[in-house]
Each structure stands twice: as structure tokens, then as C-alpha cells.
Amino acid sequence: MKIDFPNLVMPKVTALSTVSFQATVDGEYLWCEISCEALCDHFGAISMDENDLLHAFHTGRQRIEQVAHALLESNGGHPVLLLVVNF
């Protein structure tokens, strides 16, 4: 299974205060998300403000993508929601 995180579409904050980011699994695009709690607890987001969440995402992007990669491998390439417990 080939998993990549192309930088074609900027991550965005969703209505549920998660940050959604794009991945490809065997060439197919899908969206993954990370919770605001994980961004606050592990990546330094200081509030639920969109700018704070996106800054924390970009600060921790390498680790976030590593965890997402492992989960995508283990679940057969289905979209994932990263939570505090994943880190």
C-alpha cells in the first residue's frame, strides 16, 4: 500500500473543530482529520481559534502524518480521525 500526503490542498478547520488534511492511498485521495484536543494537548494549540489550530497542525505536521500513515496501514487505507490517544 502506497501512502502519501500531497500538499495540493491546504489543511482546513472543519465545523467540528478538527483539522482536515489530504492523503493518498494507492493513488486515491481521501481526507484524514485530527481533533482539536490532540492539537491542544500534543502540538501546542492555545485555543480553538482556526489560526491557532492550523498553526499547531503545521508545527506538528511531520508527527501527525507519521501517526496517520500507521493508522492508514492498519485500517486498510480508510479515512482516519486522530485523537489524543493516538499520540
Secondary structure, 3 states (H helix, E strand, C coil): CCEECCCCCCCEECCCCCEEEEEEECCEEEEEEECHHHHHHHHCCCCCCHHHHHHHHHHCHHHHHHHHHHHHHHCCCCCCEECHHHC
